[in-house]
Amino acid sequence: MSGMKNNNKLIIFLFGAPGSGKTTIGKKLNEIIPKSIFISIGSVMRDDMNFKDPFLNVDRVLVMDFSYKKYLNSNSEILILDCNPYPDKMWKACMEKIKLFEKAIFIKINAPDFQLLERMHSRNRIDSDTFTFEQRLNYYYKNINPKIKKVLNNKNSFSYNNIDINDVQKIINLIKQEI
């Protein structure tokens, strides 16, 4: 396993509520960091694996394995991952993948609830007729955020506020300093 670690330099986890800006920040990081790939777990489930939202009954270990293989096939050294690992099986799968990297950085992106809801409502997709944006946000706070809080005790973890577009560039600059 140590031979594998040498090829996997860095994994950057982007955590946060739906609408917090994880995908926007991940895509921008991918543009400016050489030898990186950005993978959004939501996009993998929607676009690559053709699962239907709200993804409540999806085998997320399978999703993590698929995403890691996508990273390996890219020949990138840095994986930027937009991922809120839940349930416990997915959380454990994430922790196993982290062991394969030399370094892991955990970043939580925050925004006020009214802004999160506004951003979700402005998207061109409707996630589910039966799982509203408000329900998604409540689900995040109840099930996912407690897991993220545990990880944020790690020495390589940071929390940033994404209130407006100016914050995106500030966050990008702060992350660049960490890698």
C-alpha positions in Angstrom: 0.0 0.0 0.0 2.9 2.4 0.6 3.9 2.2 -3.0 0.4 3.4 -3.9 0.6 6.4 -1.6 3.5 7.9 -3.6 1.2 8.4 -6.6 -1.7 9.8 -4.5 -0.3 13.1 -3.2 -3.3 15.0 -1.9 -7.0 14.7 -1.4 -9.0 17.9 -0.7 -12.5 17.2 0.7 -15.0 19.9 0.2 -17.9 19.6 2.7 -20.9 21.8 3.1 -24.7 22.1 2.8 -26.3 22.0 -0.6 -25.8 25.4 -2.2 -22.8 26.3 -0.1 -20.5 26.5 -3.2 -18.6 23.2 -3.0 -18.9 22.6 -6.7 -18.0 26.2 -7.7 -15.0 26.2 -5.5 -13.9 22.7 -6.6 -14.1 23.5 -10.3 -12.1 26.7 -9.8 -9.4 24.8 -7.8 -9.2 22.2 -10.5 -8.6 25.0 -13.1 -5.6 26.4 -11.2 -4.0 23.4 -9.5 -1.8 21.3 -11.9 -2.3 17.6 -12.0 -5.7 17.7 -10.3 -9.1 16.3 -10.9 -12.4 17.6 -9.4 -15.1 15.0 -8.7 -18.5 15.9 -7.4 -20.1 12.8 -5.8 -23.6 14.2 -6.6 -22.6 14.5 -10.3 -21.1 11.0 -10.3 -24.4 9.6 -8.9 -26.5 11.7 -11.3 -24.5 11.7 -14.5 -22.1 8.8 -14.4 -24.1 6.2 -12.5 -27.6 7.4 -13.5 -29.1 7.3 -10.0 -32.1 9.4 -9.3 -32.2 12.1 -6.6 -32.6 12.2 -3.7 -30.1 9.3 -3.5 -31.4 8.0 -0.2 -31.1 4.3 -1.1 -27.9 4.4 -3.2 -25.0 2.2 -2.3 -22.5 4.9 -1.5 -19.6 2.6 -1.0 -20.0 1.7 -4.7 -20.1 5.4 -5.5 -16.9 6.0 -3.6 -15.2 3.1 -5.3 -16.4 4.4 -8.7 -15.1 7.9 -7.9 -11.7 6.7 -6.8 -11.3 4.7 -10.0 -12.2 7.8 -12.0 -9.5 9.6 -10.1 -6.9 6.8 -10.7 -7.8 6.7 -14.4 -7.1 10.4 -14.7 -3.4 10.1 -13.8 -3.9 13.1 -11.5 -1.9 13.6 -8.3 -4.5 15.7 -6.5 -8.1 14.7 -6.0 -10.6 17.5 -5.2 -13.7 15.8 -3.9 -17.1 17.5 -3.4 -18.5 15.0 -0.9 -20.7 14.9 2.1 -20.1 11.3 3.3 -23.3 9.8 4.7 -24.3 7.2 5.8 -21.8 5.4 8.0 -20.8 3.0 5.3 -19.8 5.8 3.0 -18.0 7.6 5.8 -15.9 4.5 6.4 -15.2 4.1 2.7 -14.0 7.7 2.6 -11.7 7.1 5.6 -10.3 4.1 3.8 -9.6 6.1 0.7 -7.9 8.9 2.7 -5.3 6.4 3.9 -4.2 6.0 0.3 -3.0 9.7 0.1 0.0 11.3 1.5 -2.0 14.3 2.8 -5.7 15.1 3.3 -7.2 18.5 3.7 -10.8 19.0 4.9 -12.7 22.2 4.0 -16.1 23.1 5.1 -17.9 25.8 3.2 -20.6 27.7 5.1 -23.4 30.0 4.1 -26.6 31.3 5.8 -29.7 29.1 5.3 -31.6 31.7 3.4 -28.7 31.9 0.9 -28.4 28.1 0.6 -32.1 27.9 -0.2 -31.9 30.8 -2.6 -29.0 29.1 -4.5 -30.7 25.7 -4.6 -33.9 27.3 -5.9 -31.9 29.1 -8.6 -30.4 25.9 -10.0 -31.7 24.6 -13.3 -32.5 21.2 -11.9 -35.2 20.0 -9.6 -33.7 17.4 -7.3 -36.9 15.7 -6.4 -40.6 16.3 -6.2 -40.8 14.5 -2.9 -37.6 15.8 -1.3 -37.8 19.6 -1.2 -34.8 21.9 -0.9 -35.8 22.6 2.7 -35.9 18.9 3.4 -32.5 18.5 1.9 -31.1 21.2 4.1 -32.7 19.7 7.2 -31.4 16.2 6.2 -27.9 17.7 5.9 -28.0 19.3 9.4 -29.4 16.2 11.0 -27.4 13.5 9.3 -24.3 14.8 7.6 -23.2 17.9 9.5 -22.5 15.9 12.7 -20.0 13.7 10.8 -18.3 16.7 9.3 -17.9 18.3 12.7 -15.9 15.2 13.8 -13.5 15.6 10.9 -13.0 19.3 11.5 -11.1 18.5 14.6 -8.3 17.3 12.3 -5.2 19.6 12.1 -5.7 19.9 8.3 -9.2 21.2 8.4 -10.6 24.6 7.7 -14.0 26.3 7.6 -14.8 29.2 5.3 -17.8 31.4 4.8 -19.1 31.7 1.2 -21.5 34.6 1.5 -21.0 36.1 -1.9 -18.9 35.7 -5.1 -16.0 37.6 -3.5 -15.7 34.9 -0.9 -15.1 32.3 -3.6 -11.8 33.9 -4.6 -10.8 34.4 -1.0 -11.4 30.8 -0.3 -9.5 29.7 -3.4 -6.5 31.8 -2.3 -6.6 30.4 1.2 -6.7 26.8 0.0 -3.8 27.5 -2.4 -1.7 28.5 0.5 -2.4 25.2 2.2 -1.2 23.0 -0.6 
